[in-house]
Amino acid sequence: MIIVHVCVFATSLALYLDFVAIFR
């Protein structure tokens, strides 16, 4: 399902940005 893929991608991106914010 495309929607599921988009949700997973959005979640990964959010976690990545959150990790970068904490790392910095």
PDB file of N, CA, C and O in Angstrom:
ATOM      1  N   MET A   1       0.850  -1.206   0.000  1.00  0.00           N
ATOM      2  CA  MET A   1       0.000   0.000   0.000  1.00  0.00           C
ATOM      3  C   MET A   1       0.883   1.253   0.000  1.00  0.00           C
ATOM      4  O   MET A   1       1.825   1.357   0.786  1.00  0.00           O
ATOM      5  N   ILE A   2       0.576   2.179  -0.868  1.00  0.00           N
ATOM      6  CA  ILE A   2       1.369   3.411  -0.963  1.00  0.00           C
ATOM      7  C   ILE A   2       1.259   4.222   0.321  1.00  0.00           C
ATOM      8  O   ILE A   2       2.245   4.783   0.799  1.00  0.00           O
ATOM      9  N   ILE A   3       0.039   4.279   0.880  1.00  0.00           N
ATOM     10  CA  ILE A   3      -0.180   5.083   2.093  1.00  0.00           C
ATOM     11  C   ILE A   3       0.696   4.574   3.242  1.00  0.00           C
ATOM     12  O   ILE A   3       1.274   5.367   3.985  1.00  0.00           O
ATOM     13  N   VAL A   4       0.790   3.263   3.380  1.00  0.00           N
ATOM     14  CA  VAL A   4       1.618   2.686   4.449  1.00  0.00           C
ATOM     15  C   VAL A   4       3.074   3.079   4.238  1.00  0.00           C
ATOM     16  O   VAL A   4       3.773   3.435   5.186  1.00  0.00           O
ATOM     17  N   HIS A   5       3.527   3.011   2.989  1.00  0.00           N
ATOM     18  CA  HIS A   5       4.911   3.363   2.675  1.00  0.00           C
ATOM     19  C   HIS A   5       5.175   4.821   3.036  1.00  0.00           C
ATOM     20  O   HIS A   5       6.219   5.148   3.601  1.00  0.00           O
ATOM     21  N   VAL A   6       4.237   5.685   2.711  1.00  0.00           N
ATOM     22  CA  VAL A   6       4.389   7.114   3.014  1.00  0.00           C
ATOM     23  C   VAL A   6       4.440   7.326   4.521  1.00  0.00           C
ATOM     24  O   VAL A   6       5.244   8.119   5.010  1.00  0.00           O
ATOM     25  N   CYS A   7       3.584   6.617   5.262  1.00  0.00           N
ATOM     26  CA  CYS A   7       3.567   6.757   6.730  1.00  0.00           C
ATOM     27  C   CYS A   7       4.904   6.309   7.307  1.00  0.00           C
ATOM     28  O   CYS A   7       5.465   6.979   8.175  1.00  0.00           O
ATOM     29  N   VAL A   8       5.410   5.191   6.833  1.00  0.00           N
ATOM     30  CA  VAL A   8       6.691   4.675   7.325  1.00  0.00           C
ATOM     31  C   VAL A   8       7.807   5.662   7.001  1.00  0.00           C
ATOM     32  O   VAL A   8       8.665   5.933   7.842  1.00  0.00           O
ATOM     33  N   PHE A   9       7.794   6.200   5.782  1.00  0.00           N
ATOM     34  CA  PHE A   9       8.819   7.160   5.372  1.00  0.00           C
ATOM     35  C   PHE A   9       8.752   8.409   6.242  1.00  0.00           C
ATOM     36  O   PHE A   9       9.780   8.926   6.679  1.00  0.00           O
ATOM     37  N   ALA A  10       7.525   8.896   6.493  1.00  0.00           N
ATOM     38  CA  ALA A  10       7.348  10.103   7.312  1.00  0.00           C
ATOM     39  C   ALA A  10       7.847   9.845   8.730  1.00  0.00           C
ATOM     40  O   ALA A  10       8.488  10.704   9.335  1.00  0.00           O
ATOM     41  N   THR A  11       7.548   8.652   9.260  1.00  0.00           N
ATOM     42  CA  THR A  11       7.985   8.319  10.617  1.00  0.00           C
ATOM     43  C   THR A  11       9.512   8.240  10.678  1.00  0.00           C
ATOM     44  O   THR A  11      10.126   8.754  11.613  1.00  0.00           O
ATOM     45  N   SER A  12      10.121   7.596   9.679  1.00  0.00           N
ATOM     46  CA  SER A  12      11.586   7.493   9.657  1.00  0.00           C
ATOM     47  C   SER A  12      12.208   8.879   9.588  1.00  0.00           C
ATOM     48  O   SER A  12      13.187   9.162  10.279  1.00  0.00           O
ATOM     49  N   LEU A  13      11.637   9.742   8.752  1.00  0.00           N
ATOM     50  CA  LEU A  13      12.172  11.092   8.608  1.00  0.00           C
ATOM     51  C   LEU A  13      12.047  11.850   9.922  1.00  0.00           C
ATOM     52  O   LEU A  13      12.972  12.555  10.325  1.00  0.00           O
ATOM     53  N   ALA A  14      10.914  11.708  10.586  1.00  0.00           N
ATOM     54  CA  ALA A  14      10.696  12.401  11.865  1.00  0.00           C
ATOM     55  C   ALA A  14      11.698  11.899  12.907  1.00  0.00           C
ATOM     56  O   ALA A  14      12.288  12.695  13.637  1.00  0.00           O
ATOM     57  N   LEU A  15      11.889  10.582  12.975  1.00  0.00           N
ATOM     58  CA  LEU A  15      12.837  10.016  13.940  1.00  0.00           C
ATOM     59  C   LEU A  15      14.258  10.480  13.616  1.00  0.00           C
ATOM     60  O   LEU A  15      15.034  10.791  14.520  1.00  0.00           O
ATOM     61  N   TYR A  16      14.595  10.525  12.325  1.00  0.00           N
ATOM     62  CA  TYR A  16      15.930  10.974  11.917  1.00  0.00           C
ATOM     63  C   TYR A  16      16.167  12.428  12.327  1.00  0.00           C
ATOM     64  O   TYR A  16      17.221  12.762  12.870  1.00  0.00           O
ATOM     65  N   LEU A  17      15.184  13.289  12.064  1.00  0.00           N
ATOM     66  CA  LEU A  17      15.329  14.703  12.428  1.00  0.00           C
ATOM     67  C   LEU A  17      15.418  14.847  13.943  1.00  0.00           C
ATOM     68  O   LEU A  17      16.191  15.662  14.447  1.00  0.00           O
ATOM     69  N   ASP A  18      14.628  14.057  14.670  1.00  0.00           N
ATOM     70  CA  ASP A  18      14.646  14.115  16.134  1.00  0.00           C
ATOM     71  C   ASP A  18      16.022  13.670  16.640  1.00  0.00           C
ATOM     72  O   ASP A  18      16.573  14.273  17.561  1.00  0.00           O
ATOM     73  N   PHE A  19      16.572  12.614  16.034  1.00  0.00           N
ATOM     74  CA  PHE A  19      17.884  12.116  16.431  1.00  0.00           C
ATOM     75  C   PHE A  19      18.956  13.172  16.175  1.00  0.00           C
ATOM     76  O   PHE A  19      19.832  13.392  17.012  1.00  0.00           O
ATOM     77  N   VAL A  20      18.883  13.823  15.015  1.00  0.00           N
ATOM     78  CA  VAL A  20      19.861  14.861  14.672  1.00  0.00           C
ATOM     79  C   VAL A  20      19.763  16.013  15.664  1.00  0.00           C
ATOM     80  O   VAL A  20      20.780  16.550  16.102  1.00  0.00           O
ATOM     81  N   ALA A  21      18.540  16.387  16.015  1.00  0.00           N
ATOM     82  CA  ALA A  21      18.338  17.497  16.956  1.00  0.00           C
ATOM     83  C   ALA A  21      18.952  17.153  18.320  1.00  0.00           C
ATOM     84  O   ALA A  21      19.580  17.999  18.956  1.00  0.00           O
ATOM     85  N   ILE A  22      18.764  15.911  18.757  1.00  0.00           N
ATOM     86  CA  ILE A  22      19.308  15.489  20.059  1.00  0.00           C
ATOM     87  C   ILE A  22      20.836  15.375  19.964  1.00  0.00           C
ATOM     88  O   ILE A  22      21.554  15.776  20.881  1.00  0.00           O
ATOM     89  N   PHE A  23      21.322  14.823  18.844  1.00  0.00           N
ATOM     90  CA  PHE A  23      22.757  14.622  18.677  1.00  0.00           C
ATOM     91  C   PHE A  23      23.491  15.959  18.690  1.00  0.00           C
ATOM     92  O   PHE A  23      24.601  16.057  19.215  1.00  0.00           O
ATOM     93  N   ARG A  24      22.866  16.999  18.106  1.00  0.00           N
ATOM     94  CA  ARG A  24      23.497  18.302  18.073  1.00  0.00           C
ATOM     95  C   ARG A  24      23.243  18.972  19.400  1.00  0.00           C
ATOM     96  O   ARG A  24      23.685  20.101  19.617  1.00  0.00           O
TER      97      ARG A  24
END
